[in-house]
Amino acid sequence: MDDDQFNFNIRKYLKKVGITSQPGIENAVRSAIDKKSMRGDENLDVKITLSIDALNFSVEINGEISLS
């Protein structure tokens, strides 16, 4: 295994996750604010689950996104 290439490919995938999910989160928050179901100053609890079926691997990553 080429450790450098492996590390690069992991980082490339994780960047894709961030780039793909950010617009969805932004749109959902803006929509909730427009519908008055959120004020826009909340802290949102977030969770992402990453799994690799071939390795029987799963990790849950929890965090928080502040809107102000």
DAGI-V905784 format. One record per residue. N is the residue number from 1. RES is the residue in one letter. PSI is psi in degrees with one decimal (* if undefined). Layout:
{{N:RES:PSI} {N:RES:PSI}}
This chain:
{{1:M:138.1} {2:D:102.5} {3:D:-40.9} {4:D:-45.2} {5:Q:-40.4} {6:F:-47.4} {7:N:-43.0} {8:F:-44.5} {9:N:-35.5} {10:I:-48.8} {11:R:-37.9} {12:K:-43.0} {13:Y:-45.6} {14:L:-34.5} {15:K:-40.8} {16:K:-40.0} {17:V:-47.1} {18:G:-45.4} {19:I:-36.1} {20:T:-39.9} {21:S:-28.3} {22:Q:-49.1} {23:P:-36.4} {24:G:-42.9} {25:I:-46.9} {26:E:-44.6} {27:N:-40.9} {28:A:-41.1} {29:V:-46.9} {30:R:-40.4} {31:S:-42.7} {32:A:-38.6} {33:I:-43.5} {34:D:-36.1} {35:K:1.4} {36:K:19.0} {37:S:-6.1} {38:M:150.0} {39:R:-33.5} {40:G:5.7} {41:D:14.3} {42:E:167.1} {43:N:126.2} {44:L:125.9} {45:D:130.6} {46:V:154.3} {47:K:136.7} {48:I:139.6} {49:T:123.6} {50:L:128.8} {51:S:148.8} {52:I:102.4} {53:D:-42.4} {54:A:-21.7} {55:L:-0.3} {56:N:46.4} {57:F:136.8} {58:S:137.2} {59:V:137.8} {60:E:129.1} {61:I:118.8} {62:N:151.1} {63:G:-165.6} {64:E:140.2} {65:I:120.6} {66:S:134.8} {67:L:-5.8} {68:S:*}}
